[in-house]
């Protein structure tokens, strides 16, 4: 846990992120590279917080 009491569950790599969001790795890479999903590159690898991904895809205005 960090100082705010929030636990981070980091997902590493396009393939694992793709599994979380139900897309192919190729589709996921495109979404990440174009900034359409909450992910960033750290040390040459893509990563994202699982909770933020789920929140992003379950909010009402998600297309």
N, C-alpha and C positions, 0 to 999 in steps of 0.2 A: 504494500500500500504506500501511497505517497502521502505528503503532509495533509492534503485535504480529505483523506480517508477514502479516496476513490481507488479501486483496484483496477489495474490495467491488464488486459488480456490481449497481448500483441500477437498478430498473425503475420508470419514472415513468408514472403515469396508469392509470386503471381499465382502459382498452382493452388496453394492453400487458401489464398484470398478468393480465388475462383470458386472453390468448394463452399466457402461461407456464403457467397452471394448467388450461387447457382448458375454460374456462367462458365464458358470455356476459358482456359488460360489466355488464349488470343484475345477474346472479347474483353477480358479483365485487364490485360495489359493496355489495350487501347483506351479503356475508361480511365485507368490510372494515369497514363501518359498525357491524356488530354485534360486532366484535372476534374473529371466528372464525378469521381468518387473520393471520399476522404482517405487518401493514402499518400505516402511520401517515400522517397528513396533515401535510404540510410546505408552508407558504406557500400553502395552499388546494388543493394537489394531493396525491393519494395516491401513496405510494412504498413499495417493499418491496425487500428484498435477494433477488435471484434464488436464491441458494443456500439461504436460509432457507425460501423458498416450496417449493422442490423437496424439501428435507428434511422439511418439515411434511407434504407430501402423500405421501411415500414411506415414512415411518416406519410400523411395524407396527400401531400403535393408531389410525391415521388412519381416520376413518369416512367 
